[in-house]
C-alpha cells in the first residue's frame, strides 16, 4: 500500500487487502490521510461479503444438495477461470443445462467475463460489455471498475497549483511551512486548505475605550504622530470615523466612548496597541472639571484649578498658575464679541 502526493492530489495505491483479521493475515490499517484517488484491486470492492463461517456453510450446503439430487461434484482443473473461452467454457456449456449440476466459482472474477455474469445468477447467460459504475447513496464517492488497459478520466472541482517558478539562489521565499508526514512544504496561505487538511480563519477584533474629549481633536492629535490617518465618509462608517494606516478603523460611539476595529494579524495588532496607548495618554491630558466646578489642569505632575466664572487660578506652582491665567485671558479676548462702531 503506497500513498503518493502529486501537486496536492493524494493517490492511494493498493493490492489485495482485507480489513478483517484472518487465520494467516492481519487486517489492513486505515491511512492517516484521506486520498483523492484510490487505486485498488477491487474485484469484490463494491460487494458486501458475508462472514467466513456463513460462506463456508453455503459451500458445503451446495455440495450436499448437488449429491442428494443426483449430481456429481467433479473437481476439474480447467482454465481460464473467467469461463470466457477454453476448456472451462466448454465444460460449463455441457454441464450448465442440467439442473442437477452446480457451478461454484471460488476465485476472483474479472468484469466483463462469463464468470462475473453467472455470479449474479441471471436468468439467461449472455456476455456482458461496458463498465460497472456504482454511486453510493448519500455519498460523493464514485466507484469505477474499468477493464484492463481502459483509460479513465477524473476531474476535480478545485484548482491544483504548483510554484510558478523555481526560486533563484539567495531569493527570498515567503509562505507557511507545513509538515506532512516526513516532508516539509512551503505553501501560500490561500492554498493551505487545498493541499492539506488545515484551514485558515480571519479574526475580527473590536475594543471600546472610554474617551470624553472631542472626536475631531483626537483625529487631529493622531495625525501629528502617525503617518497615515484618513477620515471616512459617514455613509461608509455610519458615523464619524477615521482609518489609521489602512489597517485600523476608529469610530465615534458616544460622548464617552470610541471603538477600534481591525482584522487580527501581527502588524494590525501592533498598530491597534499603539493607538490604544495614545488615546489613553490623550485622555489623561484632557482638562477636567472638579467637584467644585473648577477646571482641573494637570501638566507634568503640577495641578492648577481655574474658576471659569471669575478667572481666578489656584496652584502651588507659580509658573503654571501664570501660564493658565494668561491662556484663559487670551481665550476670553478671542471669543469676546467685537463692538460695533457707532457712526
C-alpha positions as CSV (number, residue, x, y, z in Angstrom):
1,X,0.0,0.0,0.0
2,X,1.5,3.3,-1.1
3,X,0.3,6.9,-0.7
4,X,1.7,9.3,-3.4
5,X,1.2,13.1,-3.3
6,X,1.3,14.8,-6.8
7,X,0.7,18.5,-6.8
8,X,-1.6,18.2,-3.8
9,X,-3.6,15.2,-5.2
10,X,-3.2,12.3,-2.8
11,X,-3.3,8.9,-4.6
12,X,-3.5,5.7,-2.6
13,X,-2.4,2.5,-4.5
14,X,-3.0,-0.9,-3.0
15,X,-3.1,-4.6,-4.0
16,X,-5.4,-7.2,-2.4
17,X,-6.3,-6.4,1.2
18,X,-8.8,-7.1,3.9
19,X,-9.7,-5.2,7.0
20,X,-10.7,-8.4,8.8
21,X,-8.3,-10.4,10.8
22,X,-7.7,-13.8,9.2
23,X,-6.0,-17.0,10.3
24,X,-2.9,-16.1,8.2
25,X,-3.2,-12.4,7.5
26,X,-3.6,-9.2,9.6
27,X,-6.3,-6.7,8.8
28,X,-5.1,-3.6,6.8
29,X,-4.6,-0.3,8.7
30,X,-6.6,2.7,7.6
31,X,-4.3,5.5,6.2
32,X,-3.9,8.7,8.3
33,X,-4.9,11.0,5.4
34,X,-8.0,10.6,3.2
35,X,-6.9,10.1,-0.5
36,X,-8.3,12.0,-3.5
37,X,-7.9,8.9,-5.7
38,X,-7.8,5.3,-4.6
39,X,-6.5,2.6,-7.0
40,X,-7.1,-0.9,-5.6
41,X,-7.6,-4.5,-6.7
42,X,-11.4,-4.3,-6.4
43,X,-13.0,-7.4,-8.0
44,X,-15.3,-7.6,-5.0
45,X,-14.8,-4.0,-3.9
46,X,-18.4,-3.0,-4.4
47,X,-19.9,-6.0,-2.7
48,X,-20.7,-6.7,0.9
49,X,-19.1,-10.0,1.9
50,X,-20.8,-12.5,4.2
51,X,-18.9,-13.8,7.2
52,X,-16.4,-16.6,6.6
53,X,-18.4,-19.2,8.5
54,X,-21.5,-18.3,6.6
55,X,-19.7,-18.6,3.2
56,X,-18.2,-22.0,4.2
57,X,-21.6,-23.3,5.2
58,X,-23.1,-22.1,1.9
59,X,-20.4,-24.1,0.0
60,X,-20.9,-27.3,1.9
61,X,-24.7,-27.0,1.5
62,X,-24.3,-26.7,-2.3
63,X,-22.1,-29.7,-2.4
64,X,-24.5,-31.7,-0.2
65,X,-27.7,-30.7,-2.2
66,X,-25.9,-31.4,-5.5
67,X,-25.1,-35.0,-4.4
68,X,-28.6,-35.5,-3.0
69,X,-30.3,-34.6,-6.3
70,X,-28.1,-36.9,-8.4
71,X,-25.4,-34.6,-9.5
72,X,-21.7,-35.4,-9.4
73,X,-19.3,-32.9,-7.8
74,X,-16.4,-33.4,-10.2
75,X,-13.3,-31.4,-9.5
76,X,-11.8,-30.2,-12.8
77,X,-8.6,-28.1,-13.0
78,X,-9.5,-26.0,-16.1
79,X,-8.6,-22.6,-17.3
80,X,-9.4,-19.8,-17.7
81,X,-11.3,-19.1,-14.5
82,X,-13.4,-16.4,-16.2
83,X,-15.1,-19.0,-18.4
84,X,-14.8,-16.8,-21.4
85,X,-13.0,-19.4,-23.5
86,X,-11.1,-22.7,-23.5
87,X,-11.8,-26.0,-21.6
88,X,-13.6,-24.3,-18.7
89,X,-16.1,-22.7,-21.1
90,X,-16.7,-25.9,-22.9
91,X,-17.4,-27.9,-19.7
92,X,-19.7,-25.2,-18.5
93,X,-21.8,-25.2,-21.7
94,X,-22.0,-29.0,-21.4
95,X,-23.0,-29.2,-17.7
96,X,-25.0,-26.0,-17.1
97,X,-28.1,-27.2,-19.0
98,X,-28.6,-29.9,-16.3
99,X,-30.4,-28.6,-13.3
100,X,-28.9,-31.3,-11.1
101,X,-25.4,-29.8,-11.5
102,X,-24.0,-26.8,-9.7
103,X,-21.3,-24.3,-10.7
104,X,-19.1,-23.0,-7.8
105,X,-16.6,-20.2,-8.6
106,X,-14.3,-19.8,-5.6
107,X,-11.8,-17.4,-7.0
108,X,-11.7,-13.8,-8.3
109,X,-13.6,-12.9,-11.4
110,X,-12.9,-10.1,-13.9
111,X,-15.5,-7.6,-15.1
112,X,-16.9,-8.5,-18.5
113,X,-16.3,-12.3,-18.2
114,X,-18.9,-15.0,-18.2
115,X,-17.9,-16.0,-14.6
116,X,-18.8,-12.4,-13.5
117,X,-22.1,-12.7,-15.2
118,X,-23.3,-16.0,-13.7
119,X,-22.3,-14.9,-10.1
120,X,-25.3,-12.6,-10.3
121,X,-27.5,-15.6,-11.1
122,X,-29.0,-14.3,-14.3
123,X,-32.0,-16.0,-16.0
124,X,-30.1,-16.0,-19.3
125,X,-26.3,-16.4,-19.7
126,X,-25.0,-13.7,-22.0
127,X,-21.7,-11.9,-22.5
128,X,-21.6,-8.5,-20.8
129,X,-19.9,-5.4,-22.2
130,X,-19.2,-2.0,-20.6
131,X,-18.2,-0.7,-17.2
132,X,-19.7,-1.2,-13.8
133,X,-20.4,2.2,-12.3
134,X,-22.0,2.4,-8.9
135,X,-23.0,5.6,-6.9
136,X,-23.4,5.1,-3.2
137,X,-26.5,6.8,-1.8
138,X,-25.7,9.9,0.3
139,X,-22.1,10.0,-0.7
140,X,-19.9,11.6,-3.3
141,X,-17.7,8.5,-3.7
142,X,-17.7,7.2,-7.2
143,X,-16.6,3.6,-7.8
144,X,-15.2,2.9,-11.3
145,X,-14.3,-0.7,-12.4
146,X,-12.6,-0.4,-15.8
147,X,-11.5,-3.2,-18.0
148,X,-7.7,-3.9,-18.4
149,X,-5.9,-1.1,-20.3
150,X,-9.0,1.1,-20.4
151,X,-8.4,4.8,-19.9
152,X,-10.3,6.6,-17.1
153,X,-10.6,10.4,-16.7
154,X,-11.2,12.0,-13.4
155,X,-12.0,15.7,-12.8
156,X,-11.6,17.9,-9.7
157,X,-13.6,20.9,-8.9
158,X,-10.7,22.8,-7.4
159,X,-7.5,24.1,-8.9
160,X,-4.2,22.4,-8.2
161,X,-1.4,24.8,-8.2
162,X,2.4,24.4,-8.1
163,X,5.1,27.1,-7.6
164,X,5.0,29.4,-10.6
165,X,8.8,29.3,-10.9
166,X,11.9,27.8,-9.3
167,X,13.4,30.2,-6.8
168,X,16.8,31.7,-7.7
169,X,19.8,31.5,-5.4
170,X,19.6,33.9,-2.5
171,X,15.9,34.8,-3.4
172,X,13.5,35.2,-0.5
173,X,10.6,32.8,-0.4
174,X,7.7,33.5,1.8
175,X,4.7,31.3,2.9
176,X,3.7,28.8,5.5
177,X,6.0,25.9,6.4
178,X,3.8,22.8,6.7
179,X,5.0,19.4,7.8
180,X,3.3,16.5,6.1
181,X,4.5,13.0,7.2
182,X,8.3,13.3,6.9
183,X,8.3,16.1,4.3
184,X,8.1,19.9,4.6
185,X,6.4,22.2,2.1
186,X,6.1,26.0,1.8
187,X,2.5,26.9,0.9
188,X,0.7,30.2,0.2
189,X,-1.9,30.8,2.9
190,X,-4.7,30.7,0.3
191,X,-3.6,27.2,-0.7
192,X,-3.5,25.7,2.8
193,X,-6.9,24.2,2.7
194,X,-6.3,22.8,-0.8
195,X,-3.0,20.9,-0.2
196,X,-3.5,19.9,3.4
197,X,-6.2,19.2,6.0
198,X,-5.6,22.6,7.6
199,X,-7.5,25.8,7.1
200,X,-7.1,29.5,7.8
201,X,-9.6,31.8,9.6
202,X,-9.8,35.6,9.9
203,X,-10.3,37.1,13.4
204,X,-12.0,40.5,13.6
205,X,-11.4,42.4,16.8
206,X,-13.2,45.2,18.4
207,X,-12.4,47.2,21.5
208,X,-14.3,50.1,23.2
209,X,-12.3,52.8,25.0
210,X,-13.5,55.5,27.4
211,X,-12.8,58.9,25.8
212,X,-14.6,62.1,26.8
213,X,-12.8,64.5,24.5
214,X,-13.8,65.9,21.1
215,X,-13.5,63.2,18.4
216,X,-12.1,65.7,15.9
217,X,-9.4,66.7,18.4
218,X,-8.4,63.0,18.7
219,X,-8.1,62.6,15.0
220,X,-6.0,65.8,14.8
221,X,-3.7,64.7,17.5
222,X,-3.2,61.3,15.9
223,X,-2.3,62.9,12.6
224,X,0.5,64.8,14.3
225,X,2.1,61.4,15.4
226,X,1.1,58.8,12.9
227,X,1.9,58.8,9.2
228,X,-1.5,57.9,7.7
229,X,-4.8,59.0,9.3
230,X,-7.7,59.4,6.8
231,X,-11.3,60.5,7.6
232,X,-14.0,58.2,6.4
233,X,-17.3,59.4,4.9
234,X,-20.4,59.0,7.2
235,X,-22.2,56.8,4.7
236,X,-19.3,54.3,4.7
237,X,-18.8,54.1,8.5
238,X,-22.3,55.0,9.7
239,X,-21.0,57.9,11.8
240,X,-17.7,59.9,12.5
241,X,-14.7,57.6,11.9
242,X,-11.2,57.6,10.5
243,X,-8.8,54.9,9.4
244,X,-5.2,54.5,10.6
245,X,-2.6,53.1,8.2
246,X,-5.5,51.5,6.2
247,X,-5.5,48.8,8.9
248,X,-7.4,50.1,11.9
249,X,-10.8,52.0,12.0
250,X,-11.6,54.3,14.9
251,X,-15.3,55.1,15.3
252,X,-17.2,57.5,17.5
253,X,-19.7,55.6,19.7
254,X,-20.9,58.2,22.2
255,X,-19.8,61.2,24.2
256,X,-17.9,58.9,26.5
257,X,-16.7,56.1,24.3
258,X,-14.9,55.3,21.0
259,X,-14.3,51.9,19.4
260,X,-11.4,50.4,17.4
261,X,-11.9,47.8,14.7
262,X,-9.3,45.7,12.9
263,X,-8.6,42.3,11.4
264,X,-6.1,40.5,13.7
265,X,-2.6,39.8,12.4
266,X,0.9,40.7,13.9
267,X,1.1,44.1,12.2
268,X,-2.5,45.2,12.7
269,X,-2.3,44.1,16.4
270,X,0.8,46.3,16.8
271,X,-1.0,49.3,15.2
272,X,-4.0,48.9,17.5
273,X,-1.8,48.7,20.6
274,X,-0.1,51.9,19.6
275,X,-3.4,53.7,19.0
276,X,-4.9,52.5,22.3
277,X,-1.8,53.7,24.2
278,X,-2.0,57.1,22.5
279,X,-5.8,57.5,23.2
280,X,-5.3,56.6,26.9
281,X,-2.5,59.1,27.1
282,X,-4.6,61.8,25.5
283,X,-7.4,61.1,27.9
284,X,-5.2,61.8,30.9
285,X,-4.1,65.2,29.4
286,X,-7.6,66.5,28.6
287,X,-8.7,69.1,31.2
288,X,-11.4,68.0,33.6
289,X,-13.8,69.8,35.9
290,X,-13.5,69.1,39.6
291,X,-16.3,68.6,42.2
292,X,-16.5,72.4,42.8
293,X,-17.0,73.2,39.1
294,X,-13.4,74.4,38.7
295,X,-11.4,73.3,35.7
296,X,-8.5,71.0,36.7
297,X,-5.4,71.3,34.6
298,X,-2.5,68.8,35.2
299,X,0.9,69.3,33.4
300,X,4.0,67.2,34.4
301,X,2.6,66.4,37.8
302,X,1.7,70.0,38.6
303,X,-2.0,70.8,39.1
304,X,-3.9,74.1,38.6
305,X,-7.6,74.9,39.4
306,X,-9.3,77.5,37.2
307,X,-12.6,79.2,38.1
308,X,-14.1,79.8,34.7
309,X,-16.5,82.4,36.0
310,X,-14.0,84.7,37.8
311,X,-10.8,83.7,36.0
312,X,-9.0,83.0,39.3
313,X,-6.3,80.4,39.2
314,X,-5.1,78.4,42.2
315,X,-1.8,76.4,42.0
316,X,1.2,75.7,44.1
317,X,3.4,76.1,41.0
318,X,3.6,79.9,40.3
319,X,4.8,79.3,36.7
320,X,1.9,77.0,35.9
321,X,-0.5,79.5,37.6
322,X,0.7,82.4,35.5
323,X,0.6,80.4,32.2
324,X,-3.0,79.2,32.9
325,X,-4.1,82.8,33.8
326,X,-2.6,84.3,30.6
327,X,-4.0,81.5,28.4
328,X,-7.5,81.9,29.9
329,X,-7.3,85.7,29.3
330,X,-6.4,85.2,25.7
331,X,-9.2,82.8,25.2
332,X,-11.7,85.3,26.6
333,X,-10.4,88.1,24.4
334,X,-10.6,85.8,21.3
335,X,-14.2,84.8,21.8
336,X,-15.3,88.2,23.1
337,X,-17.7,89.9,20.6
338,X,-16.3,92.9,18.7
339,X,-18.2,96.0,19.5
340,X,-19.9,97.7,16.5
341,X,-18.7,101.3,15.8
342,X,-21.3,104.0,16.1
343,X,-21.4,106.3,13.1
